[in-house]
Amino acid sequence: MNRNRLLWASRRGMLELDLLLTPFVKLHYESLCEEDKIAFEVLLEQDDQLLFQWLISRQILPDKSFCRIVEIIRAAHFKSDL
């Protein structure tokens, strides 16, 4: 998926998700390996409420294939907050 489409897909119905996902695409997506890029694109297909819960660690991820990309997004967000 090209960068513009990713930015569009990162704009969600929740401001909280926008604040996590849009900066991630702008600052970190290009540096991901192909496997992580694919995982991120699939992650964006998930429901906003589930995605939000996964990203703020309130719900255990049922699909282990998302664990790595969720951790990468969290680390990138917290690193940028420092």
N, C-alpha and C positions, 0 to 999 in steps of 0.2 A: 504494500500500500504506500502511496507517495505521501510526502510530509503534509501537504495541504489536506488530504483526505483524513490523515491521522489527527490533525488539529481539529478538523470538523467533528470527527468521531469522539474526540476527547471532551468536547463541549456537551455536557450532560444536562439533565433537568435539575441537578443539585449543584449549588455554588461550591459546596465542599469538595465535590468530585472535580469540578472545573479547576479548583485551586491546587489539587494534587496532580491531575493528569496533564493539563495543558503545559505547565512548566516542564514536566517530565519529557514530553514530546519535544519541546523546544530545546532543552538543554542536554538530554541524555539518550534519547532514542537512537540517534545515529551511531552511538558508540556501542550499542548492544550487538551481540553475536546474532547470527541469523535465527537460531533456535529461540532466543529470547525475544527477538522481534516478532516472530510468529506467535509466541505465547502472549505477548502484549496485544497483538491484534485480535486474538481469540478472546482474551480477557475483556476487551472493549465490547464484545457482543453480549456480555452478561447484563442482567438486570441491574439498574442503578442501586437499588436498596441492598442487594447482595454484595455488589462491588464495594459499596461504601463500608459495609460491615467488615468485609475481608480486609480492606485497606486500613481500617482503624483498629483491627485485631479484636473485634468483639465477637466474631463468629469464626469457627474453625473452617478452613477451606476443605470442602468435600472432595475436590479434585486436586490431587497432589501435583499435577502438572502446572498448576498456577502458583505453587508455593514460592518458587525461585523468583518469578517476575514480580510477585507481590512484595517480596522482601527487597528487591532492587528498587521498586518504586518508593517504598517506605524509607529506605536508606537515603535515596536521593532527596526526598522531601525533608527529612530531618537534618541532612547535611547542609541543605540550602537555608535552613532556619538558624544556623549557627552564626 
